[in-house]
């Protein structure tokens, strides 16, 4: 049974190719993990030992994404907001994803438990 996980949340209200989504998810996963490694070392180590479980979810709007980001910050979870550089498909500074964790599942689930898996 897993105790820790990382959640990446993707905006579905903007046009991104599959490759762009994959890159943005990767940015969020690496960046959030680095924050956890520096600030929540025990969580990070346990997550690594468990196999680095990641869940990718979707939201329908920027407002929904920012609300979850703010709630994660309030709970002092490792969290990152990813903004695209604007070199390919999106205008510069377009907010694309949020990465949360690694953190205990019971701390992340209240924020993300009702979201759908990315399709």
Phi, psi and omega in degrees: 000137180273142176252332184242152175203168174237139179238133175244130183243129185247136174286131178259359182269005175237149180280118174222139174291167178300320179296319179295317178300315180301318180295317181293321176297318178297317177303313182295318181296312182293315183296316179294321178296321178296320176299314180297319180301325182274331188245336182226060188307317181298314179301314181300311181298317179296318179298316177301313182297327181281347179114010174062051180299132179229141176235133179248121185241171180230152171231160185265352184205160175297322181297319178296318179297314181293326177297315179294319177302313180296319179296320178296319177297317179300326180273006178060036176272152172295120184213146180220143176253123183260128176243131181289147179283343178082025182273342184231277192263335190241155173296150178305143176074013175293124177283124186246320187213164170231136173249133178235130176091179021288144180202166177301135180306320183290349175266332180276320186305320178299335180273329190236356188300336182264358180281154179271151172297145178299132177244000000 
